[in-house]
Amino acid sequence: MNFEFITVNTQVEKHIALVQLNRPKELNALNNQLMNELRESLFQLDRDDAVRVIVITGNEKAFAAGADIKQMVSATPLGMMKADQFSNWEQIKKTKKPMIAAVSGFALGGGCELMMHCDMIVASETAIIGQPEIKIGVMPGAGGTQRLTRSVGKALAMELILTGRPLNAEEALRAGLINKVVPVELYLREAIRMAQLVAEHSPISVRLAKEAVLNAFNSTLDEGLQFERRNFYLCFASEDQKEGMNAFIEKRSPQFQGK
């Protein structure tokens, strides 16, 4: 996969792909081409049986500082509708494999929204996270009002979105927005370590478990329990379930094949 504004490394560790946003001069601002490339890379990685977990990162200065405002300043409602810019976000949301964000520096606006599309988030101590769109006369449009509220609650989400105030890494951790804060020199290594912990398990049960957790945001408790039960039953159609349980009984490490 050859792209201009992202790099993809499927050899970073066994079963782990690293996707790096690569517009350093623009602090990884999310222009249309970068989003097209990100969508395409995730689409391909989601269908690669050798990949079980995807890590998305930027660089030490910025995960992504937001959308590319230069591309938006003259936009019209009709033009944006025709461009269907949110179709990329919809495709990213459909990624079935676990995604872990490794965040350092700025994760603002669209960068924060991309971060929240991931299933787990490791941040460096320098991370600055928020939705400052209100400061330029707009509001979040790629899921910020919904995902941030579900992550941190109404009161804090309202404060962050209506004032544009960002959170530092420790504030984001206390608010439940991210999983872990580590020194800046360790944030990518820690995200890859977390990915390894996931990748050692059955990719079938991991996928089904991810689906069930995400479904909790879109269903009642009873509906969610029914969905969970269905996915639980589906695990028993896999060879990995037999391997995992037999390995437990035989006191050995399981060798999951994703079958």
C-alpha positions in Angstrom: 0.0 0.0 0.0 1.7 3.2 -1.2 0.1 6.5 -0.1 1.3 10.1 0.1 -0.1 11.2 3.5 0.0 8.0 5.5 2.4 5.1 5.9 1.4 1.5 6.6 3.7 -1.1 8.3 2.4 -4.6 8.6 5.7 -5.9 9.9 5.9 -3.8 13.1 5.0 -6.9 15.2 3.3 -10.3 14.4 -0.4 -9.8 13.5 -0.1 -6.0 14.1 -0.4 -3.2 11.5 0.8 0.3 12.2 -0.9 3.2 10.3 0.9 6.5 10.7 -0.6 9.9 9.6 2.2 11.7 7.7 1.6 15.4 7.1 4.1 16.6 9.8 4.3 20.2 8.5 0.5 20.6 8.8 0.5 18.7 12.2 -1.3 15.9 10.4 -4.4 18.0 9.5 -7.0 15.7 8.0 -7.4 16.9 4.4 -9.5 15.0 1.9 -6.7 13.0 0.4 -5.4 11.8 3.8 -8.9 10.7 4.8 -9.3 8.9 1.5 -6.0 7.1 2.1 -6.8 6.2 5.6 -10.2 4.8 4.6 -8.6 2.7 1.9 -5.8 1.4 4.2 -8.2 0.4 6.9 -10.4 -1.3 4.4 -7.5 -3.4 3.1 -6.1 -4.2 6.5 -9.5 -5.3 7.7 -9.5 -8.0 5.0 -5.9 -9.1 5.6 -6.0 -12.4 7.7 -2.4 -11.8 8.8 -3.5 -8.6 10.6 -5.4 -8.9 13.9 -5.0 -5.4 15.4 -4.4 -2.0 13.9 -2.5 0.8 15.6 -3.1 4.4 14.4 -0.7 7.1 15.3 0.8 10.4 14.2 4.0 11.8 15.6 5.3 13.2 18.9 3.9 16.7 18.1 0.5 15.8 16.8 -1.8 12.8 16.4 -3.9 15.1 14.2 -4.5 18.8 14.9 -7.9 18.8 13.2 -9.5 19.1 9.8 -7.7 21.0 7.1 -9.4 24.4 7.5 -8.0 25.7 4.2 -10.1 23.1 2.4 -13.2 24.1 4.3 -13.2 27.9 4.6 -15.1 28.4 1.3 -17.3 25.3 1.6 -21.1 25.4 1.1 -23.7 23.1 2.5 -24.6 21.8 -1.0 -20.9 21.4 -2.0 -20.2 19.4 1.2 -23.2 17.2 0.6 -22.1 16.4 -2.9 -18.6 15.7 -1.8 -20.0 13.3 0.8 -17.0 13.9 3.0 -18.4 11.9 5.9 -18.5 8.7 3.8 -14.8 8.1 4.8 -15.7 8.4 8.5 -18.6 5.9 8.0 -16.2 3.4 6.4 -13.6 3.9 9.2 -16.4 3.2 11.7 -17.1 -0.1 10.1 -13.6 -1.5 10.7 -14.1 -4.8 12.3 -10.6 -5.4 13.7 -9.6 -3.6 16.9 -8.0 -0.2 16.5 -5.7 1.3 19.1 -4.8 5.0 18.9 -1.3 6.0 20.0 -1.7 9.7 20.7 1.0 12.4 21.4 0.7 16.1 21.1 -2.4 17.6 19.5 -5.6 15.5 19.0 -8.0 18.3 18.3 -11.3 18.5 16.3 -11.2 15.9 13.6 -8.1 14.4 15.3 -10.1 13.9 18.5 -12.9 12.4 16.5 -10.5 10.0 14.8 -9.0 9.1 18.1 -12.5 8.3 19.5 -13.2 6.0 16.5 -10.6 3.7 17.9 -11.4 1.1 20.5 -8.6 1.9 22.9 -6.3 4.9 23.3 -2.8 5.2 24.7 -1.6 8.8 25.2 1.7 10.5 25.9 2.0 13.0 28.8 2.1 15.7 26.1 -1.3 14.9 24.6 -3.8 17.8 24.2 -7.3 16.5 23.4 -10.4 18.5 22.5 -13.1 19.8 20.2 -12.3 23.5 19.6 -14.5 23.9 16.5 -16.7 26.4 18.3 -13.7 28.9 18.2 -13.9 29.0 14.4 -17.7 29.4 14.1 -18.7 25.7 13.6 -19.2 22.6 15.7 -18.0 19.0 15.6 -19.3 17.1 12.6 -17.6 13.7 12.5 -19.1 12.3 15.7 -17.6 14.6 18.4 -20.8 15.6 20.0 -22.0 12.0 20.3 -18.8 10.0 21.1 -17.4 12.6 23.5 -20.7 12.7 25.4 -20.8 8.9 25.6 -17.2 8.8 26.9 -17.2 11.6 29.5 -20.8 12.5 30.2 -23.0 15.4 29.3 -21.6 18.0 31.7 -18.0 17.7 30.7 -18.8 17.2 27.0 -20.9 20.4 27.0 -18.0 22.3 28.6 -15.4 21.1 26.2 -17.6 21.6 23.1 -19.2 24.9 24.0 -16.0 26.6 25.3 -13.4 24.8 23.1 -11.2 24.1 26.2 -9.0 21.1 25.7 -8.0 18.4 28.1 -4.5 17.5 29.0 -3.6 13.8 29.2 -4.2 13.3 32.9 -7.6 15.1 32.7 -8.6 12.8 29.8 -7.6 9.8 31.7 -9.6 10.8 34.8 -12.6 11.5 32.6 -12.4 8.0 31.1 -11.7 9.2 27.6 -8.4 7.3 27.3 -6.9 4.1 28.6 -3.4 5.0 29.7 -0.9 7.9 29.9 2.8 7.1 29.5 6.0 9.2 28.9 6.3 10.6 25.4 9.1 8.2 24.5 6.9 5.2 25.3 3.5 6.0 23.9 3.8 4.1 20.6 5.6 1.2 22.2 2.9 0.9 24.9 0.1 1.0 22.2 1.9 -1.8 20.3 2.3 -3.7 23.6 -1.5 -3.4 24.1 -2.1 -4.5 20.6 0.0 -7.6 21.2 -2.1 -8.5 24.2 -5.2 -8.4 22.0 -3.5 -10.1 19.0 -2.6 -13.2 21.0 -6.3 -14.1 21.3 -8.7 -15.6 18.8 -9.5 -13.0 16.1 -13.0 -14.4 15.8 -13.9 -14.0 19.5 -12.1 -10.6 19.5 -14.3 -9.4 16.6 -17.5 -10.7 18.1 -16.6 -9.1 21.5 -15.9 -5.7 19.9 -19.2 -5.9 18.1 -21.0 -6.6 21.3 -19.4 -3.7 23.2 -20.1 -1.2 20.4 -23.7 -2.4 20.2 -24.2 -1.3 23.8 -24.3 2.3 22.6 -27.1 1.6 20.1 -29.5 -0.6 22.0 -31.5 -1.1 25.2 -30.1 -3.4 27.8 -32.3 -6.3 26.8 -31.5 -5.8 23.1 -27.8 -5.7 24.0 -28.0 -8.9 26.1 -29.6 -10.7 23.2 -26.9 -9.5 20.8 -24.2 -10.6 23.3 -25.8 -14.0 23.7 -25.9 -14.5 19.9 -22.2 -13.6 19.5 -21.4 -15.9 22.4 -23.1 -18.8 20.7 -21.2 -18.0 17.4 -17.9 -18.4 19.2 -18.8 -22.1 19.5 -18.8 -22.5 15.8 -15.1 -21.8 15.6 -12.1 -24.0 15.8 -10.5 -21.4 18.0 -13.1 -22.1 20.7 -12.2 -25.8 20.8 -8.4 -24.9 20.8 -8.8 -22.4 23.5 -10.8 -24.6 25.9 -8.7 -27.7 25.2 -5.5 -25.7 25.8 -6.9 -24.5 29.1 -7.7 -28.1 30.2 -4.3 -29.4 29.0 -2.5 -26.5 30.7 -0.8 -25.2 27.6 -0.8 -22.0 25.6 -3.5 -21.9 22.8 -2.5 -21.5 19.2 -5.3 -19.6 17.6 -5.7 -19.7 13.8 -8.7 -17.5 13.3 -10.8 -20.4 12.1 
